[in-house]
């Protein structure tokens, strides 16, 4: 019973983070399942099975709060579903651990760019004209992100969110809502792939149910948070989170001296917190200037 409660809390926190930042449900949940000694393929299958329900709830919530670019969702779900199905089917034969650090380097650099762009060159009118992601660009993005999501237990958000944020034309709120909503199709496709390759005999349905319950509770809360948080602040939050998550992957892979981890995490956290405070100050200053203009 205690383990089920723990998994429900994990599902709640994972969905709260995922729904607010556009990533990390799979990353958080899969990491915890692996910590309990569950095989990678079974852990990924369990998480994607839970995500079929949680992403549906998250998508409905984001649509309700106006956080979704529906045209982009349609362009992403087909290649994303194909990539997820292929990744799930061939997970057992893929050297995911070897590829993961190199993907993390790319994402860390992309996260740094997202943080820099939203901190220093963000424009208040940004995002009103719609996304500039073309159909030709959305196909490889969907294929790669969907494939990485199924093979790594989480990758749709960590790949799709920073890439979309790195392009002008979409607010952070729309990016997060669009990525979360399109993830439903990716979760369904990955689940079908796991069903064909693994079967369900190794899946613990009680654990999956606990993850689902936690995610269902958090989904509408996260969608509401995305709507009320300033887009510039949201971009800085997402950028910093991308850096932190991928720095952790690189440290665990290449740095054997674990005693240095806290100091490196502290430096990253200090930079991130500083960027958040600077952003909040900028937003407050802009709001103050607008108020003065209205009064004059």
C-alpha positions as CSV (number, residue, x, y, z in Angstrom):
1,X,0.0,0.0,0.0
2,X,2.8,2.4,0.8
3,X,4.5,1.7,-2.5
4,X,1.2,2.4,-4.4
5,X,0.9,5.7,-2.5
6,X,4.5,6.6,-3.4
7,X,3.8,5.8,-7.1
8,X,0.7,8.0,-7.0
9,X,2.7,10.9,-5.6
10,X,5.4,10.3,-8.3
11,X,2.6,10.4,-11.0
12,X,1.2,13.6,-9.5
13,X,4.6,15.4,-9.3
14,X,5.7,14.1,-12.7
15,X,2.5,15.3,-14.4
16,X,2.6,18.6,-12.6
17,X,6.1,19.2,-13.9
18,X,5.3,17.8,-17.4
19,X,2.1,19.8,-17.8
20,X,3.7,23.0,-16.6
21,X,7.1,22.7,-18.4
22,X,6.2,20.4,-21.4
23,X,8.5,17.6,-20.3
24,X,9.7,15.2,-17.6
25,X,6.7,12.9,-16.9
26,X,8.5,9.9,-18.6
27,X,11.9,11.0,-17.3
28,X,10.7,11.3,-13.7
29,X,8.5,8.2,-13.6
30,X,10.8,5.9,-15.5
31,X,13.8,6.9,-13.3
32,X,11.8,6.0,-10.2
33,X,10.6,2.7,-11.6
34,X,14.2,1.8,-12.5
35,X,15.2,2.7,-9.0
36,X,12.8,0.0,-7.8
37,X,14.7,-2.5,-10.0
38,X,12.2,-2.8,-12.9
39,X,13.7,-3.7,-16.3
40,X,14.1,-0.7,-18.7
41,X,11.7,-2.0,-21.3
42,X,9.0,-2.9,-18.7
43,X,9.5,0.5,-16.9
44,X,9.1,2.4,-20.2
45,X,6.1,0.2,-21.1
46,X,4.4,0.9,-17.7
47,X,5.0,4.7,-18.0
48,X,3.7,4.9,-21.5
49,X,0.6,2.9,-20.5
50,X,0.0,5.4,-17.7
51,X,0.6,8.2,-20.1
52,X,-2.2,7.1,-22.4
53,X,-4.6,8.3,-19.7
54,X,-2.6,11.2,-18.2
55,X,-1.7,12.8,-21.6
56,X,-5.4,12.6,-22.6
57,X,-6.4,14.5,-19.5
58,X,-3.5,16.9,-19.9
59,X,-4.4,17.5,-23.6
60,X,-8.1,18.2,-22.8
61,X,-7.0,20.6,-20.0
62,X,-4.6,22.5,-22.2
63,X,-7.2,22.8,-25.0
64,X,-9.7,24.1,-22.5
65,X,-7.3,26.8,-21.3
66,X,-6.3,27.8,-24.9
67,X,-2.7,26.5,-24.7
68,X,-2.7,24.5,-27.9
69,X,-1.7,25.2,-31.6
70,X,-3.9,22.5,-33.1
71,X,-2.3,22.8,-36.6
72,X,1.1,21.9,-35.2
73,X,-0.4,19.1,-33.2
74,X,-1.7,17.5,-36.4
75,X,1.8,17.9,-38.1
76,X,3.6,16.3,-35.2
77,X,1.4,13.3,-34.2
78,X,1.9,11.2,-37.4
79,X,5.7,11.2,-37.5
80,X,5.8,11.1,-33.7
81,X,3.6,8.1,-33.6
82,X,5.7,6.3,-36.2
83,X,8.9,7.0,-34.3
84,X,7.4,5.9,-31.0
85,X,6.1,2.7,-32.4
86,X,9.5,1.9,-33.9
87,X,11.3,2.8,-30.8
88,X,9.1,0.6,-28.6
89,X,9.3,-2.4,-30.9
90,X,13.1,-2.3,-31.1
91,X,13.9,-1.1,-27.6
92,X,15.5,-4.4,-26.5
93,X,18.1,-4.2,-29.4
94,X,19.0,-0.6,-29.1
95,X,22.1,0.8,-27.3
96,X,20.1,3.6,-25.7
97,X,22.6,4.1,-22.9
98,X,25.4,4.8,-25.4
99,X,23.4,7.3,-27.4
100,X,21.7,9.1,-24.5
101,X,24.7,11.3,-23.4
102,X,25.2,12.7,-26.9
103,X,21.6,13.6,-27.2
104,X,21.9,15.2,-23.8
105,X,24.8,17.4,-25.0
106,X,22.6,18.7,-27.9
107,X,19.7,19.3,-25.5
108,X,21.9,21.1,-22.9
109,X,23.2,23.4,-25.6
110,X,19.6,24.0,-26.9
111,X,18.4,24.6,-23.3
112,X,21.2,27.2,-22.8
113,X,20.0,28.9,-26.0
114,X,16.3,28.8,-24.8
115,X,17.4,30.3,-21.5
116,X,19.4,33.1,-23.2
117,X,16.7,33.9,-25.7
118,X,13.9,34.3,-23.2
119,X,16.2,36.1,-20.7
120,X,17.8,38.7,-23.0
121,X,16.1,38.8,-26.4
122,X,12.5,38.0,-25.7
123,X,9.9,40.4,-27.3
124,X,6.5,41.0,-25.6
125,X,4.6,40.5,-28.8
126,X,6.3,37.2,-29.6
127,X,4.1,34.3,-30.5
128,X,1.1,36.1,-31.8
129,X,1.9,35.3,-35.4
130,X,1.9,31.5,-34.9
131,X,4.6,28.9,-35.3
132,X,7.2,29.0,-38.1
133,X,7.8,25.2,-38.0
134,X,7.1,23.9,-41.5
135,X,5.8,20.4,-42.4
136,X,9.3,19.4,-43.6
137,X,10.7,20.4,-40.2
138,X,8.0,18.7,-38.2
139,X,8.5,15.3,-39.8
140,X,12.1,14.7,-38.6
141,X,11.3,16.3,-35.2
142,X,8.4,14.0,-34.7
143,X,10.2,10.9,-35.8
144,X,13.3,11.6,-33.6
145,X,11.4,12.7,-30.5
146,X,8.9,9.9,-30.7
147,X,11.7,7.3,-31.2
148,X,13.7,8.7,-28.3
149,X,10.6,8.8,-26.1
150,X,9.9,5.1,-26.5
151,X,13.5,4.0,-26.2
152,X,14.4,6.2,-23.2
153,X,11.2,6.1,-21.3
154,X,10.8,9.8,-21.9
155,X,12.0,12.1,-24.7
156,X,9.1,13.6,-26.5
157,X,9.0,16.7,-24.3
158,X,12.7,17.1,-23.6
159,X,13.4,17.1,-27.4
160,X,10.2,18.7,-28.9
161,X,9.8,21.5,-26.2
162,X,13.3,23.1,-26.5
163,X,13.4,22.8,-30.3
164,X,10.0,24.6,-30.6
165,X,11.0,27.2,-28.0
166,X,14.2,27.9,-29.9
167,X,12.1,29.0,-32.9
168,X,10.5,32.4,-32.9
169,X,6.7,32.5,-33.4
170,X,5.3,30.6,-30.4
171,X,4.8,31.5,-26.8
172,X,6.2,29.2,-24.2
173,X,2.5,28.5,-23.1
174,X,1.6,27.4,-26.6
175,X,4.7,25.2,-26.9
176,X,4.1,23.4,-23.6
177,X,0.4,22.9,-24.4
178,X,1.0,21.7,-27.9
179,X,3.7,19.3,-26.9
180,X,1.6,17.8,-24.0
181,X,-1.5,17.4,-26.2
182,X,0.4,15.7,-29.1
183,X,2.0,13.3,-26.6
184,X,-1.2,11.4,-26.3
185,X,-0.7,9.9,-29.8
186,X,2.9,9.1,-29.0
187,X,1.9,7.3,-25.8
188,X,-0.7,5.2,-27.6
189,X,1.7,4.2,-30.4
190,X,4.5,3.4,-28.0
191,X,2.1,1.3,-25.9
192,X,1.0,-0.7,-29.0
193,X,4.7,-1.3,-29.9
194,X,5.4,-2.6,-26.4
195,X,2.3,-4.8,-26.5
196,X,3.5,-6.4,-29.7
197,X,7.1,-6.8,-28.5
198,X,6.7,-7.6,-24.8
199,X,3.1,-8.5,-24.0
200,X,1.7,-7.4,-20.7
201,X,2.6,-10.3,-18.4
202,X,5.5,-8.3,-16.8
203,X,3.5,-5.0,-16.3
204,X,2.3,-4.3,-12.7
205,X,-1.2,-2.9,-13.2
206,X,-1.4,-1.6,-9.7
207,X,1.7,0.6,-10.2
208,X,0.4,1.8,-13.5
209,X,-2.9,2.7,-11.9
210,X,-1.2,4.6,-9.2
211,X,0.8,6.6,-11.7
212,X,-2.5,7.3,-13.7
213,X,-4.3,8.6,-10.6
214,X,-1.5,11.0,-9.6
215,X,-1.3,12.3,-13.2
216,X,-5.1,12.8,-13.5
217,X,-5.1,14.9,-10.4
218,X,-2.2,17.1,-11.6
219,X,-3.2,17.6,-15.3
220,X,-5.8,20.4,-14.9
221,X,-3.7,22.2,-12.3
222,X,-0.6,22.2,-14.6
223,X,-2.6,23.5,-17.6
224,X,-4.0,26.3,-15.4
225,X,-0.5,27.2,-14.2
226,X,0.8,27.5,-17.8
227,X,-2.0,29.9,-18.6
228,X,-1.3,32.3,-15.7
229,X,2.6,32.3,-15.8
230,X,4.2,35.0,-17.9
231,X,5.5,33.5,-21.2
232,X,9.0,35.0,-20.7
233,X,9.2,33.5,-17.2
234,X,7.9,30.2,-18.5
235,X,10.7,30.2,-21.2
236,X,13.3,30.8,-18.5
237,X,11.9,28.1,-16.3
238,X,11.9,25.5,-19.1
239,X,15.4,26.5,-20.3
240,X,16.9,26.1,-16.9
241,X,15.1,22.8,-16.3
242,X,16.4,21.4,-19.7
243,X,20.0,22.3,-18.6
244,X,19.6,20.8,-15.2
245,X,18.1,17.5,-16.4
246,X,20.7,17.0,-19.2
247,X,23.6,18.0,-16.9
248,X,22.5,15.2,-14.6
249,X,22.6,12.7,-17.4
250,X,26.1,13.8,-18.5
251,X,27.4,13.8,-14.9
252,X,26.1,10.3,-14.2
253,X,27.6,9.0,-17.5
254,X,31.0,10.6,-17.6
255,X,31.9,11.9,-14.1
256,X,32.8,9.2,-11.7
257,X,33.6,11.5,-8.7
258,X,30.1,11.7,-7.2
259,X,31.4,14.1,-4.5
260,X,31.6,16.9,-7.1
261,X,27.9,16.5,-8.1
262,X,26.4,18.8,-5.3
263,X,28.8,21.6,-6.2
264,X,28.0,21.4,-9.9
265,X,24.3,21.2,-9.3
266,X,24.6,24.2,-7.0
267,X,26.3,26.3,-9.7
268,X,23.6,25.4,-12.2
269,X,20.8,26.1,-9.7
270,X,22.4,29.4,-8.7
271,X,22.5,30.5,-12.4
272,X,19.0,29.4,-13.0
273,X,17.6,31.1,-9.9
274,X,19.5,34.3,-10.8
275,X,17.9,34.2,-14.3
276,X,14.5,33.7,-12.8
277,X,14.9,36.7,-10.5
278,X,16.2,38.9,-13.3
279,X,13.2,37.9,-15.5
280,X,10.7,38.6,-12.7
281,X,12.3,42.0,-12.3
282,X,12.1,42.7,-16.0
283,X,8.5,41.7,-16.1
284,X,7.7,43.9,-13.1
285,X,9.5,46.8,-14.7
286,X,7.6,46.5,-18.0
287,X,4.3,46.2,-16.1
288,X,5.2,49.3,-14.1
289,X,6.0,51.3,-17.3
290,X,2.7,50.3,-18.9
291,X,0.9,51.4,-15.8
292,X,2.6,54.8,-15.9
293,X,1.8,55.2,-19.6
294,X,-1.9,54.5,-18.9
295,X,-2.0,57.0,-16.1
296,X,-0.3,59.7,-18.2
